[in-house]
Amino acid sequence: MSQVVGRMSFMKSTPISSYNGELADSGGCQEGGVCVAGVDVAGMSGDGLRNRLNEIGRAESKLGAFKAEVLAELSRRDSKSAAERAARDQLQSSRRDAQRDVEAAERLSALEETSQALSDGEIPVGHARLIARAASEGPIDQTFLVEAARHQGYDQFAKTLRHNQQEMSDDDGQSIHDRQHNNRTARAFTSRETGMFILSGEFDPVTGAKIDTALAIKERELWNAEDPKARRTPQQRMADALAELILEPEKGKAQGTALMVVADYDVINQELINARLADGTPIPMDELVRLACDADLLPGVFRVATQEMNLGRKRRTASDRQRAALIYRDKQCIGCGASAHRCFAHHVQFWRHGGPTDFANLVLVCNKCHHNIHDDNWPVTRDSQTDRWETRPPPDPFPDCRVDSTRPFERNPVLRN
């Protein structure tokens, strides 16, 4: 890896650094440096802006590798505390960020493949940090993960990494779950900046799924009771739901938490395998057995062709069984990855256009993505490679123009539905 220290400039096309770590004053980037040409972004097309982001992302990865090298070397020469102090002094980092950066740098220094891919600008800093953290917790397949990091977004890669940890563990991931449970934490304090009370917590995935489910149920109760003309924001509704669950636990419906867990049945060995939460998070089989002891079991064999999965035009909203099948299939909002518990069952062929309430015509979308689809014409499509549904911004009909013509207030009237 290069020993160049990087600084980024957007003012003009100049080299970021010289080999002695000082800003070079000659034109053009030297080999091993990081350079991002300055341009007038106001004059760029949509594709040009997206390509610009890609270029900046690669530069950020390289600079992240440079910073990790320097912090790791400072830690090696002096101490971890000295490296953290240098980060706070030279980068004006907070104490927490300095500790996090030095810890990640020390971990990355032991991962040659990950460090090289980061230095080459092939993987984002966030992905590299995930690999480094996972490697500190137990065995991983670094080659596999680095290759996945080159192509997967952050959320998808985080899931890939968790599955790899589970596969590489020698105890079906039980030690991972136990460590997560031991690391549970919560904080409650008043912000000095705003005067607002702040409550935060971290839990193991199973406990977290139970809390998330109970919170989503309470949010839905509040939504149903609201005046449609004066609705709260989703953030306000979640805050009110949390407060009501804590302060008025007896209020509302008396019901348990319906936690969905999934497992595959191995016909040959006649046993359950691959236990996981509804969003795909792997859990140990022992944890599944423990949950089953206190749960009502609902058969989860979904036959898409049956009448109960295809309601046609008889009703507009999805049935409970359809919703359970959608959570199993989509796992989350197909647009942004929001929790499935906070999603609507959206008709791919709109209901008002004759679309049936059939399983094949339904997808899970959160409130924000639902508005993107209906208000901004985001298409819902099925990926030909993964066979998964997704929704993205529509292609710009005028890609060479500076105006984003897909925005409602700037859209060409001829293109409106």
N, C-alpha and C positions, 0 to 999 in steps of 0.2 A: 504494500500500500504506500501511496505517496506520503511524504512528510510535509506537505504544503499546508499552511494555515490559510483558510479561505475568508475573504470578505466579499460581499456582494454589492455591486453598484448598478443602478438603473439609469444613471444620468447619460451615459454614453458607452459605446463599446470599448471597454478597457480591460486589461488583465486584472484579475482579482488580487493576485498576490505574486510575489517573487519567491524564489526558493529560500531566502533567508527570513521569510515571514513578513516582510515589509511590503507595502503597496508599491507595485512596480509602476514606473512612469513611461515605459515604452509602449508603443501600439501593439495590439494583438495579444491574445492569451498565450502564455507560455505553456509548454506541455505539462500536464498534471494540474494546471490551475482551473479555476471555474470562472466562466465569463458569460454574462447575459447582456445582449445588446439592448440599448435603450431605443424605444420606438414610441410613436404617438399612438396610444391605444385607442384614442377616439376615432381614428381613421381606419381601424381594422374591422374586418368582417367578423361574423360570429365564429366561423371556422378558424380564422386567424387568431382570435382571442383564446379559443380552446387550445390551439397549438401552442400559443404563448404560455398558457398554464402548464402544459406538458413540459415545455422547456424549463420553466421555473422550478417545477417539481423535481426534475433531474438534478438541477443545480442545488436545490435544497438538500437532496440526498447526499451529494458529494460534500457539501459543506458540513452536513451532519457527521459524515465519516471523519472529516478533518477535525472537527471539534471533539469527537470521541477519542481520537488518537491523542490529542493534546492533553485532555483531561486524564486519560489512562496513564500517560507518561508522567504527568505531574504527580498522580497518585503513587506510581511506582517509585519515583525518585524521593518523594517526601513522605506523604501520607494521604489517606483519603480525606482527612479534615483539611489539609493544606490545599488539595485540589478543589474542594468545595468552596474554600475561602477565595481562591483565585477566580472561580466562576462567579461568585457574588461580586467581587471587586471589578473584574474586567468585563463581564457580560451584564452586570447590574441585575443578576438573577435574584429571585427570592430564595430564602433559605431552603424551602421545599423543592423548588426547581433545581437548585444546585445539587442537593442530595440525590435527586432523581437522575440528573444528567451524569453525575460521577458514577453512580451505581450502574447505570446502563453502559457507560464507557468501559468499566472494568469487566462487565460480562461480555461485551462485544469483543474485547481484546483476546478472548479465548475462543472465538468463533470465526475461523478464517474465511469460510465460504460466505457467511453472512456479511462480514466486514468488507470483503471484496466486492460483493454485489452492491452494497451500499456505496462504496467508494466509486464504483463504475456508474452510479446513478440509475441502477436497474431496479432497485426496490426502495419504497419510501422509508423514511426514518421510523414512522410508527410501526410498520411491519417488522423492521429490524429489532426494535425494542421488544415487541411481542416474542420474537424468537429467542432473544437474549434472556428474557424473564423465564420463559418455559424451560430453557436449557438449565437454568439455575435450580429448577424444581424437580427435575428428573430426566430420564432419557427421552430424546426426540430424534427424528430422522431429519437432520439439518438439510441434506441435499434436497429431499422432497419438499420441505417447507420453503426453502429459498426459491425453488422453481415455482411453487404456488404463489409466493409473494410477488413474483414478476407479473402475474396476470390477474390476481384477484383483488377486489376492493377490500377495504379494511374490515368491514363487518363480516363478509364471507370468509376472509382469511382467518379471522379470529375463531370462527367455527371450525375451519379446517385444522387449525392448530390444536384446538381442544380435542378433536377426534384423534389426531395423531398422538397426543399425550396419552389418551385412553388406550390406544392400540399398542403403544410402546411400553406401557406399565405392565408389571408382572403380577398385579393384584386386581385387575379389572377396574383400575382407577379409584379403588377405595382409599388409597393414601392421598390422592389428589382431593377427594371429597373431604376427608378428615382434616387436611391442611386448610381447606377453604373454611370449614366449620370453625376451626381453631382461630382463624384470622378474622372472624366476624367482629365488627366494630360499629359503634354509633356515636354521633356527636350532636349536642344540642347547645346552642349559644346564640347570643344576640350580636348581630353585625354592628361593629363600631361605625361603619360607613353609612349604613342606611337606617339603623335602628330596628330592622326587621329580625324576627326570631327565625333561626335557621335550624332545621332538623335534617340530618343525613345519616345514612347507614349502609353497611356492606354485609351481605349475607351469602351463605352457600347457595348454589343454584336451586336446590329443592325448597329451602325455606323462602328464598326470593320469589320462586314461582307461586308459592302459596300466598305470600303477601300481595304480589302483583294481581293475582286472581281476585282476592278479596277486595282490593282497591278498585279494580275494574268493575266489579259487580256494584259497588257503592256508587261509582261514577255513573253507571248506567241508570241506577235508581234516581239520582239527582237530575240526569238529563231528561228522563221521562216526566219528571215533576216540574220541569221548567216551562216558563212561558216561551213559546217558539219565537216570539218577537223580541225577547230580551234574554237571550242565552248568555251564559258565562263563557269565557274562553276555556279551551281545554285545560290550560294550566291552572286557571282559577278553580275549575271544577275538581281537578285532582287535589288541590290544596284543601278545598272544602270537604271532599270525601275522606281525606286522611284525618282531618280534624274531627269529623263526625265519628269515624271508626274508633278514635282514641277517646274522645270526650263523651260520646253517646253510643257506646257499644250495643246497647239494647234497642236502639232505634232502627227501624227498617225491618226487612224480612228476616225471619229466624231461619237461617239455612247454613249448612256447612260450606266449606270451600271445595268447589269441584275442580280438582287438579287433574289435568290430563297427562298421563304418561303412556308411552308407546314401547312395545317390544315386538320383535320378530319371532315367529315360531319356526324352529328348525325341525322339519318333518322327519328327517332321517334319524336325528338323535333324540327327537321328541322332547325338546326343551326350549325355553324362552332365551333369546339372545338379543344383544344390541339394545339394551334398555336406554331410554332417552325421554327427555321432556318433550312437550309438544313442539317447541321451537328447534328441536334437534340437539339440544345440549345433552351429551352423554352422562349417564349416571350408573353407578355400580349395580349389579344385579341384586346384591344384598340390600341395597337401599330400596329397590323396587319391591322386594319381598316384604320389607318393613312397612312400606306404604300400603301394600295390598292387605295387610292385616287389619288396618283401620279404615278401609275404603269400601265403597260400594262399587263392584266391578261392572262395567258396561261393555258388552261385547262390541268390539271395534272392527268387525268385518264389514267393510262398506262395499256394497255391490251397486255400482253406478247406474246400472240399467234398471234397477227396481223402481217401483212406483213411488216409494217413500223418498227417493233421491231425486225424482223428477216430478215437480208439482205443476209444471206447465203454467197456465194463466190463472189457476185457481186461487193463488195467493201471491202477494208481492214480496213479503219478507221470507227469508230463509228459515226453515224449520231447525229445531235443535240438532237433529241428526245431520242435516246438511251442514250446519255450522261446525259441528264436531269434525266432519269429514274435511271441510275447508281448512280448519286449523291443522289437521294432520297433513294435508297436501301442501298448503301455502306456507304454513308455519308462522307467518308474519305478514305485515303489509307488503304487497308486491312492489310498491313504489319506493318506500324509504326504510323498510325494515322495522317499523313500529310494532309493538306487541300486538299479537293477534287478538287479545282480549279487548283492545281499543279500536277494533276494525269493524267496518260495515261489510255486509255481503253485497257486492256491487254486480249489477247485470252487465256483462260484456256487451251484449246487444241490449241497448237500453230498454227498460220496461215500457217506456212511452212509445217506443218504436216497435213494440210487439214482442220483445224479448221474453222468453219463458223463465220461470224460477226453477230451472233445472241445474243440477250440479255442474254440468259442463259449461254452463253459461254464467257461473258465479266465480268471483275472485274476492279476496280480502284486501280492503284498502282502508287506511286511516282517514280521518276527517279532512286533513290537508290535501292528501292525494286524491280524495274523492272530489274536492273542489277543483283540483288541477284537471281532472278528467272532464267534469261537466262544464266548468267555466272557461278553461283555457284549451280545451280540445286535445288533451294528452291522450294518445292512443294506447289501448291495452292490447298487447301482443304476446304470443307464445314464442319463447326462444327455441329455435330449431335444434340447437345442440343440447341444451339442458332440459328441454320440454317444460320449462317453468314459465309462468306468466310474469309479465313485467309491464311497467308503464314509464315512459320517458317523455321529455318535451318533444313536440312534433318537429319535423325537419323545417328549417327556415325556407320558405318559398323564394326568398330573395337573398341567397347566401353572400352575394358580393356587396350588399348594401350595409351601411352602418346601422340602420334602424332594425331592431328586432321585431319583425312584422308578425311574430306569433303572439305578442302581448296584446290583450284585448283592446286597450285604448289606442293602439297603433296599428291594429290589424286592418288590412285592406278590406273594405266593405264587401268586395266581390267574393272574398274567401270565406265570409262568415256563413254559418249554417242557416 
